[in-house]
Amino acid sequence: MHADNLIARASTAFAGQQPRRINECNCPECHDFSRLLAGREPDDIPSAELGDGIILLGPATLAYFVPGIVRFCLSNDPDEGDICNTFVFSILAQPISKRSSPECHPKLGELTVAQTSVILEILQHVTRSWYNDGEELPREISRATANWSWFLERARICDRP
């Protein structure tokens, strides 16, 4: 799937209003992120300032910003920002027991079938565009792809909207 089409699908699947709270933590670092992101649209995510701080976002806020994160990661060199590596390797590739239900994902456990499908397509696109044919994939990418394939299968069986 072409990157622009995938970005459009992510924007549609994850469309929604910004959550009132960025996360549940009140530490100074999280407070700074809350101020940085307040009132921003998904495509206006400040990737340079946010960097690997996306790991601090609460689940609803992360889901709200997925379209902007995807746009940044698919439109730029993956080495250009910590945000891409954090999103793929630390969030999507969370080590989760095989055959766990989608709800077990600590950040993105409440996604719809359409959203879960987009996440899997993002991982498949990353695999094709970040790595050469025949190149051994990092285990995190392999794990993430296997987990999200399973999550999508479970979401379809459970008929989540």
N, C-alpha and C positions, 0 to 999 in steps of 0.2 A: 504494500500500500504506500502511496506517495506521502511524503511528510505533510504537505498542506492538507490533504484529505484527512489524515490522522489527527492533525491539530483541530480541524473543523469538527471531527467526530468527538474529540475530547471536550471541546467547547460546548457542544450540544449535550453530551451525556452528563457533564458536571455543572451545567448551568444552575445557578441558584444565588441566593443572597448571602452576603458575607455574614458569618456567625457573629453574634454580639461579643463573644470572648474569643481571643486568639488561642488561648490555652487555659488550663486550670491552675497554672502556677503563678505565683505573685513575686517571684524572685526578680532582682534588678535586670538580669539579662532578658527574661521573658517579658518584663514590662517594657524594655526598650524595643523588642520585636513587636509588641502590641502597638506601640506608638508608630513604629515604622510602617506597619501594614494597615493601620486604621484608615478606612474609607477608600482603600485601593481596589481597583478592578483586577481580575486575574491576570490580564495581559500587562498590567502595570506593576508586576512583581519586581521589586528592586533586587535583582539577582546578585549583583556585586556586593551589596550591603548585607544581604541575607545569607548568602553562601550556605555553609553546612548548618546554619541555624534552622533550616526547615525541619530538622529533626525535633525541634522544640515545639512545633505547631501541634495544636490539638487535632484530633481526627476530622472534625467538621471543617476547620480552617484549612487543613491540608487538602481536603477534597475540593474546597472552594477554589484554591489556587492551582489545582492540577493543570487546567488548560494553559495557564501562563508558564508553569514549570515545563510542560511538554513543549510549548512553543519555543522557549529558550533552548532547551536541550536538543531539539531536532533542528533548530535553525543555526546552531553554533557548534564549534568544535567541542567535543566532549571534555577536552582538557582545559577549556576556557574558563570553567567555573566549578567551584566545589558543589554548587547546587545540583548539577547533573549527577555527579558521582554519588552524592548523598542520597538523592532521590532513588537512583537505581540500586546502588549497592547497600545502602543502610535502611531504606524504607521498603522498597519493593522486594528486596532479597532478604527480608527478616528471616532468621532461622526459625522455622515453624515445623513441628512434627509432621511427617508425611501423613497424608490422608486426614489432616485436621479440617475442621469446617472453616469456611471463610471468616466467620465471626472471630476466629482465633487471632487474626491479624491485628496487632495492637494499634495500628494507625488507620487502616483502610478495611475494617471488618464489616462495615455496614453498607457496602456498595450494592447497587442494583446490577442486574445482568448486563445492561448496556455499559455501565461504568467498568465492571469487571472485564468485559470483553475488550474495552479500550485499553485497559492496563496491560492485558496480555498482548495486544497488538503493538503497544509501545515497546514492550520487551522484545518482541519479534523484530521490530524495526531496528532497535538498538543492536541486536545481535547481527543483523545484516549490515548495518552501516558503520558500526564501531569496530568490527572484527573482520578480518579477511577470511575468504573461503578456506577451509582446512585448518585454520588457526584454532588452537585449543581455547575454548571459552573458559573464563574464570568460573570457578565452582558456584559463585554467587549468582551469576547469570543463569547457569543451568538450573540451580535450585529455584530461583525466582520463576523461571519459565515453567518448571514442573509444578510449583505451588499454584501459580495463577491459572494454569490449565485445569488443575484440579478444582480450584475455587470456582471457575466458570462452570465446570460440569456440575458441581454441587449447587450453585446458584440457579442453574436451569432446572435441576431436579426439584429443588425446593420452591421453584416458581416465584422467586423474588422479583418484584416489578423492575 
